[in-house]
Amino acid sequence: MNAPLRGPVHLVGIGGMHMSAIGQLLLERGVAVSGSDLRPSDFTARLQRMGARVFEGHDAANLGEPELVVTTAAAQDDNPELAEARRRGIPVILRAEMVARLMEGKRVIAVAGAHGKTTTSSLIAFILAEAGLHPMYLLGGESPDLGGHAAWGEGDWCVVEADEYKRAFHEYEPEIAVITNVEPDHLDYYGTAEAYHEAFTVFARKVRPGGLLLCCADDPGARRVSDIVGDDPLRQETYGAEGVRFWMARDITLDDEGAHFTVTRGGTPAGQLHATIPGTHFVLNTLAATAVALHAGVPFETIAAAVARFRGARRRFERVGEAAGVLVMDDYAHHPTEVRNTIATARRRFPERRLIGVYQPHTYSRIAYLWDEWTRCWDGLDELVVLETYAAREAPLPGRTARDLAGAITNPGAHYAANFDEAANEAIALARPGDVIFTIGAGDVTEVGPMILERLR
């Protein structure tokens, strides 16, 4: 770090995925932590067990006497804790800057992309851990294989999910960077697709001289970044399953038991992998993780064993439970491309079963700027329930509400549900034994699955 942190450190938005990871890492280093969030969660409970002081709600009185305040990018400038810190001259920094400070002295592997970065970074961290390299990691989702979403790690490597929201990933200077794909998102912040693409180009140029940039050339957006950046002063390698790539996934077989494929490196076979999660998108994420791990010196045999055991990140094609012959699954998909991938994977995994989706839109702005895509990304589902939007502090946009979206979706016909209770009841009414219900979205729709199971029982 720039200077040793003695603490306390106060975290505004401590219950968020990335902010709670910071809190955990600080506590593991013996730094006193306090923080606040709008409501308690499993993450805040875990931090409290580790010794953090956590407040529900935001109030200037929560601040105490911290040495430093770290804030989530989602907090507004008029947040009373931020206002009080600035009034008292206490330094305030954004989450990404704090992550960069925590990673100082580590060999950083940063994974960026509109989709797939949580799974890819989780798999990289798991492979390095299985190889005995004791990595530090900060992930955007909980890993059942690693037992959480953050750990200090005493090894040289650090794996970080490089989030593009508000250009957070520009704070990092990785030794190895992965770009899984670039497909416009967060346009409420970036404004235009061009500005979004430019942010990834800037991130790619943050790779340290002599470092490595791995881009999925099967994705037009990532390939465009690769073409713009060129090779100087960093090294580039492409990966994919199409055309000619440096890293290739060949002879891909997808079935209900997962994916089998051969990895080639510069045209030379490196070995075969079996992943338990089906889907071409997961094959590409696994290929990227394999390339990174080989560059880190992990033997292919160790990689293959880790890939075969990897269960994925939580809320990524996750089994919730089964009751009355109905299987309930959960997935974090909150972009039309992610939804299509989830449905395609579900069709391969459950080829003979009816699929019912319970979808919670995530923010009014994302629904608005991707409206046309949201109305036609549901092919493959037999039934769809659209839950009221997870607003994340946004105000509704006229003509772009969840009810409007349900009315605009024609394949399949969609049913609107105003709340969790209605969504659970509607899904149960639509389901019959043998069906699979997927709860889908980045908000708190994950609470609907257990409600469905309880009522079915």
ZIZI-V838661 format. One record per helix or strand. SS is the DSSP state (H for helix, E for strand). FROM is the first residue (numbers start at 1). TO is the last residue. Records with the same first field share a line. If there is no record, write none. Layout:
SS = FROM-TO / FROM-TO
This chain:
E = 7-12 / 32-37 / 53-56 / 68-71 / 92-94 / 107-112 / 136-143 / 148-151 / 157-161 / 176-179 / 212-216 / 235-240 / 247-255 / 258-265 / 268-275 / 313-313 / 318-323 / 326-331 / 355-362 / 383-390 / 414-417 / 436-440
H = 17-28 / 42-50 / 60-62 / 80-87 / 95-102 / 117-130 / 165-171 / 187-190 / 193-204 / 220-229 / 280-295 / 300-309 / 336-349 / 364-369 / 371-374 / 402-408 / 420-430 / 446-456
